[in-house]
Amino acid sequence: MEQQNKIISKNPSTIWKSVEQFAERQPKRTFYLMFGLIFLSTLFSIGSLIYIQKVSIPEYETMKKQNVLKDAATSFNSPFTETEKILGIREALKELDYYRKKKILSSSDSSRIKYLLDKYNINNSR
């Protein structure tokens, strides 16, 4: 373990060497630089916490009350539902065409025709 520490301390990377040399040459400037970085990171952390508390959470709550999130999910889903409706109408028209060609209709056939016409709001031309 001690040998590894000696090897690491003997061969630091070139970037680390240059940082160490800068710190040794200008310790006051290095202190101000490190203090500034710590101060800025603390400031940004506090700012993001304030933003979350004051802006994000109330926005989310109002969106939740307005059902905006559900509306967004519905809008993403709407192309699929429209496609399903079109395919359903197509199938209904095929089925109605079959009943139109059929010579004798039973009572279940007529109730099925009525159901398809009502479901898809198809105007009965006959």
CYANA upper distance limits for C-alpha pairs under 8 A (distance plus 0.5 A):
  1 MET  CA      5 ASN  CA      6.93
  2 GLU  CA      6 LYS  CA      6.74
  3 GLN  CA      7 ILE  CA      6.66
  4 GLN  CA      8 ILE  CA      6.60
  5 ASN  CA      9 SER  CA      6.53
  6 LYS  CA     10 LYS  CA      6.51
  7 ILE  CA     11 ASN  CA      6.69
  8 ILE  CA     12 PRO  CA      6.61
 12 PRO  CA     16 TRP  CA      6.86
 12 PRO  CA     17 LYS  CA      6.91
 13 SER  CA     17 LYS  CA      6.70
 14 THR  CA     18 SER  CA      6.73
 15 ILE  CA     19 VAL  CA      6.76
 16 TRP  CA     20 GLU  CA      6.61
 17 LYS  CA     21 GLN  CA      6.62
 18 SER  CA     22 PHE  CA      6.61
 19 VAL  CA     23 ALA  CA      6.64
 20 GLU  CA     24 GLU  CA      6.63
 21 GLN  CA     25 ARG  CA      6.61
 22 PHE  CA     26 GLN  CA      6.44
 22 PHE  CA     27 PRO  CA      8.26
 22 PHE  CA     30 THR  CA      8.13
 23 ALA  CA     27 PRO  CA      5.54
 23 ALA  CA     29 ARG  CA      8.48
 23 ALA  CA     30 THR  CA      6.13
 26 GLN  CA     30 THR  CA      6.77
 27 PRO  CA     31 PHE  CA      6.63
 28 LYS  CA     32 TYR  CA      6.88
 29 ARG  CA     33 LEU  CA      6.58
 30 THR  CA     34 MET  CA      6.63
 31 PHE  CA     35 PHE  CA      6.47
 32 TYR  CA     36 GLY  CA      6.42
 33 LEU  CA     37 LEU  CA      6.76
 34 MET  CA     38 ILE  CA      6.70
 35 PHE  CA     39 PHE  CA      6.51
 36 GLY  CA     40 LEU  CA      6.54
 37 LEU  CA     41 SER  CA      6.67
 38 ILE  CA     42 THR  CA      6.63
 39 PHE  CA     43 LEU  CA      6.58
 40 LEU  CA     44 PHE  CA      6.62
 41 SER  CA     45 SER  CA      6.62
 42 THR  CA     46 ILE  CA      6.70
 43 LEU  CA     47 GLY  CA      6.54
 44 PHE  CA     48 SER  CA      6.56
 45 SER  CA     49 LEU  CA      6.77
 46 ILE  CA     50 ILE  CA      6.69
 47 GLY  CA     51 TYR  CA      6.58
 48 SER  CA     52 ILE  CA      6.61
 49 LEU  CA     53 GLN  CA      6.75
 50 ILE  CA     54 LYS  CA      6.38
 51 TYR  CA     55 VAL  CA      5.86
 51 TYR  CA     56 SER  CA      7.11
 52 ILE  CA     56 SER  CA      5.28
 52 ILE  CA     57 ILE  CA      6.63
 53 GLN  CA     57 ILE  CA      6.34
 53 GLN  CA     58 PRO  CA      8.17
 54 LYS  CA     58 PRO  CA      7.25
 55 VAL  CA     59 GLU  CA      6.56
 56 SER  CA     60 TYR  CA      6.61
 57 ILE  CA     61 GLU  CA      6.67
 58 PRO  CA     62 THR  CA      6.67
 59 GLU  CA     63 MET  CA      6.57
 60 TYR  CA     64 LYS  CA      6.48
 61 GLU  CA     65 LYS  CA      6.71
 62 THR  CA     66 GLN  CA      6.70
 63 MET  CA     67 ASN  CA      6.59
 63 MET  CA     68 VAL  CA      5.68
 63 MET  CA     69 LEU  CA      7.11
 64 LYS  CA     68 VAL  CA      6.85
 64 LYS  CA     69 LEU  CA      6.97
 67 ASN  CA     71 ASP  CA      6.69
 68 VAL  CA     72 ALA  CA      6.57
 69 LEU  CA     73 ALA  CA      6.83
 70 LYS  CA     74 THR  CA      6.60
 71 ASP  CA     75 SER  CA      6.55
 72 ALA  CA     76 PHE  CA      6.84
 73 ALA  CA     77 ASN  CA      6.78
 74 THR  CA     78 SER  CA      6.44
 75 SER  CA     79 PRO  CA      8.32
 77 ASN  CA     81 THR  CA      7.03
 78 SER  CA     82 GLU  CA      6.56
 79 PRO  CA     83 THR  CA      6.69
 80 PHE  CA     84 GLU  CA      6.68
 81 THR  CA     85 LYS  CA      6.64
 82 GLU  CA     86 ILE  CA      6.74
 83 THR  CA     87 LEU  CA      6.69
 84 GLU  CA     88 GLY  CA      6.53
 85 LYS  CA     89 ILE  CA      6.63
 86 ILE  CA     90 ARG  CA      6.67
 87 LEU  CA     91 GLU  CA      6.74
 88 GLY  CA     92 ALA  CA      6.63
 89 ILE  CA     93 LEU  CA      6.58
 89 ILE  CA    120 TYR  CA      6.95
 90 ARG  CA     94 LYS  CA      6.79
 91 GLU  CA     95 GLU  CA      6.68
 92 ALA  CA     96 LEU  CA      6.52
 92 ALA  CA    116 LEU  CA      6.81
 93 LEU  CA     97 ASP  CA      6.46
 94 LYS  CA     98 TYR  CA      6.76
 95 GLU  CA     99 TYR  CA      6.87
 96 LEU  CA    100 ARG  CA      6.58
 96 LEU  CA    113 ILE  CA      7.19
 96 LEU  CA    116 LEU  CA      8.46
 97 ASP  CA    101 LYS  CA      6.83
 98 TYR  CA    102 LYS  CA      6.71
 99 TYR  CA    105 LEU  CA      8.04
 99 TYR  CA    109 ASP  CA      8.08
 99 TYR  CA    113 ILE  CA      8.29
105 LEU  CA    109 ASP  CA      6.25
105 LEU  CA    110 SER  CA      7.16
106 SER  CA    110 SER  CA      6.97
107 SER  CA    111 SER  CA      6.79
108 SER  CA    112 ARG  CA      6.60
109 ASP  CA    113 ILE  CA      6.65
110 SER  CA    114 LYS  CA      6.66
111 SER  CA    115 TYR  CA      6.61
112 ARG  CA    116 LEU  CA      6.71
113 ILE  CA    117 LEU  CA      6.64
114 LYS  CA    118 ASP  CA      6.63
115 TYR  CA    119 LYS  CA      6.42
116 LEU  CA    120 TYR  CA      6.68
116 LEU  CA    122 ILE  CA      8.34
117 LEU  CA    121 ASN  CA      6.09
117 LEU  CA    122 ILE  CA      5.41
117 LEU  CA    123 ASN  CA      7.49
117 LEU  CA    124 ASN  CA      7.76
118 ASP  CA    122 ILE  CA      7.33
